[in-house]
Amino acid sequence: MINGILWKLRTGAPWRDLPERFGPWKTCHERLRRWSADGTWGRILSAAQIATLKTWKILVKLRCCPRRATAIVQAILVLHRVEADRHAG
């Protein structure tokens, strides 16, 4: 379900165009609506942000190139910005 919601938010396509591999569009839409209303979506994003920070710290400890570590973290954060932009607009 989360991948279906992220696909919809990333593409801006109508819910009815959601690819079948993500499940029924009505289920994804209803889950996003309910999770946004009860705070579940915010908790998911907070957990993802914490995981992102931990990922960056692990990459640095593994002596991953700082540029590469930053690029990986930035790619993860793009997913978070999609939801933030959706709520701001």
Phi and psi in radians as a Rosetta constraint file:
Dihedral C 1 N 2 CA 2 C 2 CIRCULARHARMONIC -1.083 0.35
Dihedral N 2 CA 2 C 2 N 3 CIRCULARHARMONIC -0.717 0.35
Dihedral C 2 N 3 CA 3 C 3 CIRCULARHARMONIC -1.098 0.35
Dihedral N 3 CA 3 C 3 N 4 CIRCULARHARMONIC -0.648 0.35
Dihedral C 3 N 4 CA 4 C 4 CIRCULARHARMONIC -1.132 0.35
Dihedral N 4 CA 4 C 4 N 5 CIRCULARHARMONIC -0.738 0.35
Dihedral C 4 N 5 CA 5 C 5 CIRCULARHARMONIC -1.115 0.35
Dihedral N 5 CA 5 C 5 N 6 CIRCULARHARMONIC -0.792 0.35
Dihedral C 5 N 6 CA 6 C 6 CIRCULARHARMONIC -1.117 0.35
Dihedral N 6 CA 6 C 6 N 7 CIRCULARHARMONIC -0.665 0.35
Dihedral C 6 N 7 CA 7 C 7 CIRCULARHARMONIC -1.066 0.35
Dihedral N 7 CA 7 C 7 N 8 CIRCULARHARMONIC -0.800 0.35
Dihedral C 7 N 8 CA 8 C 8 CIRCULARHARMONIC -1.068 0.35
Dihedral N 8 CA 8 C 8 N 9 CIRCULARHARMONIC -0.813 0.35
Dihedral C 8 N 9 CA 9 C 9 CIRCULARHARMONIC -1.171 0.35
Dihedral N 9 CA 9 C 9 N 10 CIRCULARHARMONIC -0.651 0.35
Dihedral C 9 N 10 CA 10 C 10 CIRCULARHARMONIC -1.216 0.35
Dihedral N 10 CA 10 C 10 N 11 CIRCULARHARMONIC -0.718 0.35
Dihedral C 10 N 11 CA 11 C 11 CIRCULARHARMONIC -1.528 0.35
Dihedral N 11 CA 11 C 11 N 12 CIRCULARHARMONIC -0.489 0.35
Dihedral C 11 N 12 CA 12 C 12 CIRCULARHARMONIC 1.324 0.35
Dihedral N 12 CA 12 C 12 N 13 CIRCULARHARMONIC 0.145 0.35
Dihedral C 12 N 13 CA 13 C 13 CIRCULARHARMONIC -1.237 0.35
Dihedral N 13 CA 13 C 13 N 14 CIRCULARHARMONIC 2.766 0.35
Dihedral C 13 N 14 CA 14 C 14 CIRCULARHARMONIC -1.103 0.35
Dihedral N 14 CA 14 C 14 N 15 CIRCULARHARMONIC 2.626 0.35
Dihedral C 14 N 15 CA 15 C 15 CIRCULARHARMONIC -0.957 0.35
Dihedral N 15 CA 15 C 15 N 16 CIRCULARHARMONIC -0.662 0.35
Dihedral C 15 N 16 CA 16 C 16 CIRCULARHARMONIC -1.134 0.35
Dihedral N 16 CA 16 C 16 N 17 CIRCULARHARMONIC -0.284 0.35
Dihedral C 16 N 17 CA 17 C 17 CIRCULARHARMONIC -1.582 0.35
Dihedral N 17 CA 17 C 17 N 18 CIRCULARHARMONIC 0.066 0.35
Dihedral C 17 N 18 CA 18 C 18 CIRCULARHARMONIC -1.045 0.35
Dihedral N 18 CA 18 C 18 N 19 CIRCULARHARMONIC 2.196 0.35
Dihedral C 18 N 19 CA 19 C 19 CIRCULARHARMONIC -1.010 0.35
Dihedral N 19 CA 19 C 19 N 20 CIRCULARHARMONIC 2.543 0.35
Dihedral C 19 N 20 CA 20 C 20 CIRCULARHARMONIC -1.043 0.35
Dihedral N 20 CA 20 C 20 N 21 CIRCULARHARMONIC -0.471 0.35
Dihedral C 20 N 21 CA 21 C 21 CIRCULARHARMONIC -1.093 0.35
Dihedral N 21 CA 21 C 21 N 22 CIRCULARHARMONIC -0.306 0.35
Dihedral C 21 N 22 CA 22 C 22 CIRCULARHARMONIC -1.618 0.35
Dihedral N 22 CA 22 C 22 N 23 CIRCULARHARMONIC -0.013 0.35
Dihedral C 22 N 23 CA 23 C 23 CIRCULARHARMONIC 1.672 0.35
Dihedral N 23 CA 23 C 23 N 24 CIRCULARHARMONIC -3.101 0.35
Dihedral C 23 N 24 CA 24 C 24 CIRCULARHARMONIC -1.095 0.35
Dihedral N 24 CA 24 C 24 N 25 CIRCULARHARMONIC 2.349 0.35
Dihedral C 24 N 25 CA 25 C 25 CIRCULARHARMONIC -1.093 0.35
Dihedral N 25 CA 25 C 25 N 26 CIRCULARHARMONIC -0.620 0.35
Dihedral C 25 N 26 CA 26 C 26 CIRCULARHARMONIC -1.118 0.35
Dihedral N 26 CA 26 C 26 N 27 CIRCULARHARMONIC -0.645 0.35
Dihedral C 26 N 27 CA 27 C 27 CIRCULARHARMONIC -1.146 0.35
Dihedral N 27 CA 27 C 27 N 28 CIRCULARHARMONIC -0.805 0.35
Dihedral C 27 N 28 CA 28 C 28 CIRCULARHARMONIC -1.069 0.35
Dihedral N 28 CA 28 C 28 N 29 CIRCULARHARMONIC -0.787 0.35
Dihedral C 28 N 29 CA 29 C 29 CIRCULARHARMONIC -1.092 0.35
Dihedral N 29 CA 29 C 29 N 30 CIRCULARHARMONIC -0.807 0.35
Dihedral C 29 N 30 CA 30 C 30 CIRCULARHARMONIC -1.129 0.35
Dihedral N 30 CA 30 C 30 N 31 CIRCULARHARMONIC -0.694 0.35
Dihedral C 30 N 31 CA 31 C 31 CIRCULARHARMONIC -1.115 0.35
Dihedral N 31 CA 31 C 31 N 32 CIRCULARHARMONIC -0.761 0.35
Dihedral C 31 N 32 CA 32 C 32 CIRCULARHARMONIC -1.078 0.35
Dihedral N 32 CA 32 C 32 N 33 CIRCULARHARMONIC -0.780 0.35
Dihedral C 32 N 33 CA 33 C 33 CIRCULARHARMONIC -1.071 0.35
Dihedral N 33 CA 33 C 33 N 34 CIRCULARHARMONIC -0.846 0.35
Dihedral C 33 N 34 CA 34 C 34 CIRCULARHARMONIC -1.150 0.35
Dihedral N 34 CA 34 C 34 N 35 CIRCULARHARMONIC -0.783 0.35
Dihedral C 34 N 35 CA 35 C 35 CIRCULARHARMONIC -1.146 0.35
Dihedral N 35 CA 35 C 35 N 36 CIRCULARHARMONIC -0.613 0.35
Dihedral C 35 N 36 CA 36 C 36 CIRCULARHARMONIC -1.179 0.35
Dihedral N 36 CA 36 C 36 N 37 CIRCULARHARMONIC -0.699 0.35
Dihedral C 36 N 37 CA 37 C 37 CIRCULARHARMONIC -1.220 0.35
Dihedral N 37 CA 37 C 37 N 38 CIRCULARHARMONIC -0.664 0.35
Dihedral C 37 N 38 CA 38 C 38 CIRCULARHARMONIC -1.691 0.35
Dihedral N 38 CA 38 C 38 N 39 CIRCULARHARMONIC 0.056 0.35
Dihedral C 38 N 39 CA 39 C 39 CIRCULARHARMONIC 1.564 0.35
Dihedral N 39 CA 39 C 39 N 40 CIRCULARHARMONIC -0.038 0.35
Dihedral C 39 N 40 CA 40 C 40 CIRCULARHARMONIC -1.089 0.35
Dihedral N 40 CA 40 C 40 N 41 CIRCULARHARMONIC -0.746 0.35
Dihedral C 40 N 41 CA 41 C 41 CIRCULARHARMONIC -1.069 0.35
Dihedral N 41 CA 41 C 41 N 42 CIRCULARHARMONIC -0.716 0.35
Dihedral C 41 N 42 CA 42 C 42 CIRCULARHARMONIC -1.088 0.35
Dihedral N 42 CA 42 C 42 N 43 CIRCULARHARMONIC -0.687 0.35
Dihedral C 42 N 43 CA 43 C 43 CIRCULARHARMONIC -1.177 0.35
Dihedral N 43 CA 43 C 43 N 44 CIRCULARHARMONIC -0.667 0.35
Dihedral C 43 N 44 CA 44 C 44 CIRCULARHARMONIC -1.082 0.35
Dihedral N 44 CA 44 C 44 N 45 CIRCULARHARMONIC -0.805 0.35
Dihedral C 44 N 45 CA 45 C 45 CIRCULARHARMONIC -1.143 0.35
Dihedral N 45 CA 45 C 45 N 46 CIRCULARHARMONIC -0.670 0.35
Dihedral C 45 N 46 CA 46 C 46 CIRCULARHARMONIC -1.087 0.35
Dihedral N 46 CA 46 C 46 N 47 CIRCULARHARMONIC -0.768 0.35
Dihedral C 46 N 47 CA 47 C 47 CIRCULARHARMONIC -1.107 0.35
Dihedral N 47 CA 47 C 47 N 48 CIRCULARHARMONIC -0.672 0.35
Dihedral C 47 N 48 CA 48 C 48 CIRCULARHARMONIC -1.165 0.35
Dihedral N 48 CA 48 C 48 N 49 CIRCULARHARMONIC -0.651 0.35
Dihedral C 48 N 49 CA 49 C 49 CIRCULARHARMONIC -1.147 0.35
Dihedral N 49 CA 49 C 49 N 50 CIRCULARHARMONIC -0.711 0.35
Dihedral C 49 N 50 CA 50 C 50 CIRCULARHARMONIC -1.106 0.35
Dihedral N 50 CA 50 C 50 N 51 CIRCULARHARMONIC -0.759 0.35
Dihedral C 50 N 51 CA 51 C 51 CIRCULARHARMONIC -1.088 0.35
Dihedral N 51 CA 51 C 51 N 52 CIRCULARHARMONIC -0.647 0.35
Dihedral C 51 N 52 CA 52 C 52 CIRCULARHARMONIC -1.107 0.35
Dihedral N 52 CA 52 C 52 N 53 CIRCULARHARMONIC -0.791 0.35
Dihedral C 52 N 53 CA 53 C 53 CIRCULARHARMONIC -1.079 0.35
Dihedral N 53 CA 53 C 53 N 54 CIRCULARHARMONIC -0.758 0.35
Dihedral C 53 N 54 CA 54 C 54 CIRCULARHARMONIC -1.101 0.35
Dihedral N 54 CA 54 C 54 N 55 CIRCULARHARMONIC -0.685 0.35
Dihedral C 54 N 55 CA 55 C 55 CIRCULARHARMONIC -1.046 0.35
Dihedral N 55 CA 55 C 55 N 56 CIRCULARHARMONIC -0.798 0.35
Dihedral C 55 N 56 CA 56 C 56 CIRCULARHARMONIC -1.078 0.35
Dihedral N 56 CA 56 C 56 N 57 CIRCULARHARMONIC -0.779 0.35
Dihedral C 56 N 57 CA 57 C 57 CIRCULARHARMONIC -1.085 0.35
Dihedral N 57 CA 57 C 57 N 58 CIRCULARHARMONIC -0.706 0.35
Dihedral C 57 N 58 CA 58 C 58 CIRCULARHARMONIC -1.135 0.35
Dihedral N 58 CA 58 C 58 N 59 CIRCULARHARMONIC -0.762 0.35
Dihedral C 58 N 59 CA 59 C 59 CIRCULARHARMONIC -1.063 0.35
Dihedral N 59 CA 59 C 59 N 60 CIRCULARHARMONIC -0.700 0.35
Dihedral C 59 N 60 CA 60 C 60 CIRCULARHARMONIC -1.155 0.35
Dihedral N 60 CA 60 C 60 N 61 CIRCULARHARMONIC -0.761 0.35
Dihedral C 60 N 61 CA 61 C 61 CIRCULARHARMONIC -1.109 0.35
Dihedral N 61 CA 61 C 61 N 62 CIRCULARHARMONIC -0.550 0.35
Dihedral C 61 N 62 CA 62 C 62 CIRCULARHARMONIC -1.421 0.35
Dihedral N 62 CA 62 C 62 N 63 CIRCULARHARMONIC 0.128 0.35
Dihedral C 62 N 63 CA 63 C 63 CIRCULARHARMONIC 1.096 0.35
Dihedral N 63 CA 63 C 63 N 64 CIRCULARHARMONIC 0.562 0.35
Dihedral C 63 N 64 CA 64 C 64 CIRCULARHARMONIC -1.153 0.35
Dihedral N 64 CA 64 C 64 N 65 CIRCULARHARMONIC 2.488 0.35
Dihedral C 64 N 65 CA 65 C 65 CIRCULARHARMONIC -0.902 0.35
Dihedral N 65 CA 65 C 65 N 66 CIRCULARHARMONIC 2.252 0.35
Dihedral C 65 N 66 CA 66 C 66 CIRCULARHARMONIC -0.940 0.35
Dihedral N 66 CA 66 C 66 N 67 CIRCULARHARMONIC -0.654 0.35
Dihedral C 66 N 67 CA 67 C 67 CIRCULARHARMONIC -1.103 0.35
Dihedral N 67 CA 67 C 67 N 68 CIRCULARHARMONIC -0.759 0.35
Dihedral C 67 N 68 CA 68 C 68 CIRCULARHARMONIC -1.169 0.35
Dihedral N 68 CA 68 C 68 N 69 CIRCULARHARMONIC -0.748 0.35
Dihedral C 68 N 69 CA 69 C 69 CIRCULARHARMONIC -1.038 0.35
Dihedral N 69 CA 69 C 69 N 70 CIRCULARHARMONIC -0.774 0.35
Dihedral C 69 N 70 CA 70 C 70 CIRCULARHARMONIC -1.107 0.35
Dihedral N 70 CA 70 C 70 N 71 CIRCULARHARMONIC -0.728 0.35
Dihedral C 70 N 71 CA 71 C 71 CIRCULARHARMONIC -1.111 0.35
Dihedral N 71 CA 71 C 71 N 72 CIRCULARHARMONIC -0.707 0.35
Dihedral C 71 N 72 CA 72 C 72 CIRCULARHARMONIC -1.121 0.35
Dihedral N 72 CA 72 C 72 N 73 CIRCULARHARMONIC -0.805 0.35
Dihedral C 72 N 73 CA 73 C 73 CIRCULARHARMONIC -1.118 0.35
Dihedral N 73 CA 73 C 73 N 74 CIRCULARHARMONIC -0.718 0.35
Dihedral C 73 N 74 CA 74 C 74 CIRCULARHARMONIC -1.093 0.35
Dihedral N 74 CA 74 C 74 N 75 CIRCULARHARMONIC -0.665 0.35
Dihedral C 74 N 75 CA 75 C 75 CIRCULARHARMONIC -1.109 0.35
Dihedral N 75 CA 75 C 75 N 76 CIRCULARHARMONIC -0.698 0.35
Dihedral C 75 N 76 CA 76 C 76 CIRCULARHARMONIC -1.152 0.35
Dihedral N 76 CA 76 C 76 N 77 CIRCULARHARMONIC -0.718 0.35
Dihedral C 76 N 77 CA 77 C 77 CIRCULARHARMONIC -1.182 0.35
Dihedral N 77 CA 77 C 77 N 78 CIRCULARHARMONIC -0.412 0.35
Dihedral C 77 N 78 CA 78 C 78 CIRCULARHARMONIC -0.982 0.35
Dihedral N 78 CA 78 C 78 N 79 CIRCULARHARMONIC -0.687 0.35
Dihedral C 78 N 79 CA 79 C 79 CIRCULARHARMONIC -1.082 0.35
Dihedral N 79 CA 79 C 79 N 80 CIRCULARHARMONIC -0.635 0.35
Dihedral C 79 N 80 CA 80 C 80 CIRCULARHARMONIC -1.239 0.35
Dihedral N 80 CA 80 C 80 N 81 CIRCULARHARMONIC -0.651 0.35
Dihedral C 80 N 81 CA 81 C 81 CIRCULARHARMONIC -1.133 0.35
Dihedral N 81 CA 81 C 81 N 82 CIRCULARHARMONIC -0.597 0.35
Dihedral C 81 N 82 CA 82 C 82 CIRCULARHARMONIC -0.987 0.35
Dihedral N 82 CA 82 C 82 N 83 CIRCULARHARMONIC -0.816 0.35
Dihedral C 82 N 83 CA 83 C 83 CIRCULARHARMONIC -1.209 0.35
Dihedral N 83 CA 83 C 83 N 84 CIRCULARHARMONIC -0.708 0.35
Dihedral C 83 N 84 CA 84 C 84 CIRCULARHARMONIC -1.098 0.35
Dihedral N 84 CA 84 C 84 N 85 CIRCULARHARMONIC -0.750 0.35
Dihedral C 84 N 85 CA 85 C 85 CIRCULARHARMONIC -1.114 0.35
Dihedral N 85 CA 85 C 85 N 86 CIRCULARHARMONIC -0.660 0.35
Dihedral C 85 N 86 CA 86 C 86 CIRCULARHARMONIC -1.084 0.35
Dihedral N 86 CA 86 C 86 N 87 CIRCULARHARMONIC -0.718 0.35
Dihedral C 86 N 87 CA 87 C 87 CIRCULARHARMONIC -1.329 0.35
Dihedral N 87 CA 87 C 87 N 88 CIRCULARHARMONIC -0.497 0.35
Dihedral C 87 N 88 CA 88 C 88 CIRCULARHARMONIC -1.310 0.35
Dihedral N 88 CA 88 C 88 N 89 CIRCULARHARMONIC -0.564 0.35
